[in-house]
Amino acid sequence: MDAIPKLGKRLQELRERRGLSITELAERAGTSYQNIWRIERGAQLDPSIALMRAIARALGVGLDYLSNTFGKDEESEMLPRELALV
């Protein structure tokens, strides 16, 4: 049960490192402010893989990095062209 709050914290930290507001991230990921906010707060207990993939892509990281699948804190980032130009 601890994975979702860790996911939310990781998402928030990464979003803030990128200098994005929740609204900006939601727009880039093609989702709503509420979806991002709920995941960050641990209120969204079952975010879909599609949603998490869109968020990861909007942040310029792999889904494995965002979810910390392998327990490493090494960024597996592959910046999309549009983020590299920002």
HUDA-V861730 format. One record per residue. N is the residue number from 1. RES is the residue in one letter. BURIAL is I if it has 24 or more other ideal C-beta (glycine too) atoms within 12 Angstrom, else O. D_FIRST is the distance of its C-alpha to the first C-alpha in Angstrom with 1 decimal. Layout:
# HUDA-V861730
n = [N | N]
res = [RES | RES]
burial = [BURIAL | BURIAL]
d_first = [D_FIRST | D_FIRST]
This chain:
# HUDA-V861730
n = [1 | 2 | 3 | 4 | 5 | 6 | 7 | 8 | 9 | 10 | 11 | 12 | 13 | 14 | 15 | 16 | 17 | 18 | 19 | 20 | 21 | 22 | 23 | 24 | 25 | 26 | 27 | 28 | 29 | 30 | 31 | 32 | 33 | 34 | 35 | 36 | 37 | 38 | 39 | 40 | 41 | 42 | 43 | 44 | 45 | 46 | 47 | 48 | 49 | 50 | 51 | 52 | 53 | 54 | 55 | 56 | 57 | 58 | 59 | 60 | 61 | 62 | 63 | 64 | 65 | 66 | 67 | 68 | 69 | 70 | 71 | 72 | 73 | 74 | 75 | 76 | 77 | 78 | 79 | 80 | 81 | 82 | 83 | 84 | 85 | 86]
res = [M | D | A | I | P | K | L | G | K | R | L | Q | E | L | R | E | R | R | G | L | S | I | T | E | L | A | E | R | A | G | T | S | Y | Q | N | I | W | R | I | E | R | G | A | Q | L | D | P | S | I | A | L | M | R | A | I | A | R | A | L | G | V | G | L | D | Y | L | S | N | T | F | G | K | D | E | E | S | E | M | L | P | R | E | L | A | L | V]
burial = [O | O | O | O | O | O | I | I | O | I | I | I | O | I | I | O | O | I | O | I | O | I | O | O | I | I | O | I | I | O | I | O | O | O | I | I | O | I | I | I | O | O | O | I | O | O | I | O | O | O | I | I | O | I | I | I | I | I | I | I | I | I | I | O | I | I | I | I | O | O | O | O | O | O | O | O | O | O | O | O | O | O | O | O | O | O]
d_first = [0.0 | 3.8 | 5.5 | 6.6 | 8.0 | 9.5 | 10.8 | 12.3 | 13.8 | 15.2 | 16.6 | 18.2 | 19.7 | 21.1 | 22.5 | 24.2 | 25.6 | 27.1 | 28.6 | 27.2 | 26.5 | 23.8 | 26.8 | 28.2 | 25.1 | 24.7 | 28.4 | 28.1 | 25.2 | 26.9 | 24.3 | 24.1 | 23.5 | 21.1 | 18.9 | 18.7 | 18.4 | 15.4 | 13.5 | 14.5 | 13.6 | 10.0 | 11.8 | 11.9 | 8.8 | 11.0 | 13.6 | 16.2 | 17.3 | 20.6 | 19.4 | 17.5 | 20.7 | 22.9 | 21.1 | 21.2 | 24.9 | 25.7 | 24.4 | 26.4 | 23.7 | 22.4 | 19.2 | 18.3 | 18.9 | 16.9 | 13.8 | 14.8 | 14.8 | 17.2 | 16.0 | 19.3 | 20.2 | 23.3 | 23.8 | 24.7 | 26.4 | 29.0 | 30.4 | 31.6 | 35.3 | 34.7 | 32.4 | 34.8 | 37.6 | 35.9]
